[in-house]
């Protein structure tokens, strides 16, 4: 599936939620090569992602995600994903050290 989708993305075609979920399923199940994954993500980014495509990817990743019970008290996430292009200083690593020492 990923091979035919790569051609369509290169032509600038949008994918349906179902189509992109199938591709993401292949990726999440380890059935795509690193080169195919890189090509898919690059082609998708160059075309420009639609809301439907992002939604489909997110739904498929959530379907495959593993949940866990940390069996602890309150958890805090101190980092972001970056890439917001706001030219700000990311202090999440520093925050992690400060919080760990508190």
C-alpha positions in Angstrom: 0.0 0.0 0.0 2.8 2.5 0.9 4.3 2.3 -2.6 1.2 3.3 -4.4 0.5 6.0 -1.8 4.0 7.5 -2.3 3.2 8.1 -6.0 -0.1 9.7 -5.2 1.5 12.0 -2.6 4.2 13.0 -5.1 1.3 14.0 -7.4 -0.1 16.2 -4.7 -3.2 14.1 -4.0 -4.8 14.1 -0.6 -5.5 10.8 1.1 -8.7 9.7 2.9 -8.6 9.0 6.6 -8.9 5.3 5.7 -6.1 5.3 3.3 -3.7 7.0 5.6 -4.7 4.7 8.4 -3.7 1.7 6.3 -0.3 3.2 5.6 0.3 4.2 9.2 -0.8 0.6 10.2 1.9 -0.8 7.9 4.5 1.6 9.5 3.4 0.8 13.1 3.5 -3.0 12.4 7.1 -2.8 11.0 6.1 -3.7 7.4 7.6 -0.5 5.9 11.3 0.1 5.4 13.1 3.1 6.9 13.4 4.5 3.4 9.7 4.1 2.7 8.8 5.8 6.0 11.2 8.7 5.3 9.8 9.1 1.7 6.2 8.9 3.0 6.7 11.6 5.7 8.7 13.8 3.3 6.1 13.5 0.5 3.3 14.2 3.0 5.0 17.3 4.3 5.8 18.6 0.8 2.2 18.2 -0.3 0.9 19.7 2.9 -1.0 17.6 5.5 -4.8 17.8 5.6 -6.8 17.6 8.8 -8.2 14.3 7.6 -4.7 12.9 7.1 -3.4 14.1 10.5 -6.5 12.7 12.1 -6.1 9.3 10.4 -2.5 9.1 11.5 -3.3 10.0 15.1 -6.2 7.5 15.3 -4.1 4.7 14.0 -1.2 5.5 16.3 -3.6 5.6 19.3 -5.1 2.3 18.2 -1.6 0.7 18.3 -0.4 2.5 21.5 0.3 0.6 24.6 -1.1 1.9 27.9 0.5 1.4 31.2 -0.2 2.0 34.8 2.8 3.7 36.4 1.7 2.8 39.9 3.0 6.1 41.3 1.5 9.3 42.5 1.2 12.4 40.3 3.2 12.4 37.1 4.6 15.6 35.4 5.7 15.9 31.8 8.3 18.6 31.5 9.0 18.5 27.8 7.4 19.4 24.5 7.9 18.2 21.0 9.6 21.4 19.7 9.2 22.5 16.2 6.8 25.4 16.9 9.0 27.8 14.9 8.5 30.5 17.5 12.3 31.0 18.0 12.0 30.5 21.8 14.5 28.8 24.1 13.4 25.3 25.1 14.2 24.9 28.8 12.6 21.4 29.3 15.9 19.7 30.0 16.8 22.3 32.6 13.4 22.0 34.2 13.8 18.2 34.5 17.0 18.7 36.5 15.5 21.3 38.7 12.4 19.2 39.4 14.5 16.1 40.0 16.5 18.0 42.6 13.5 19.4 44.4 
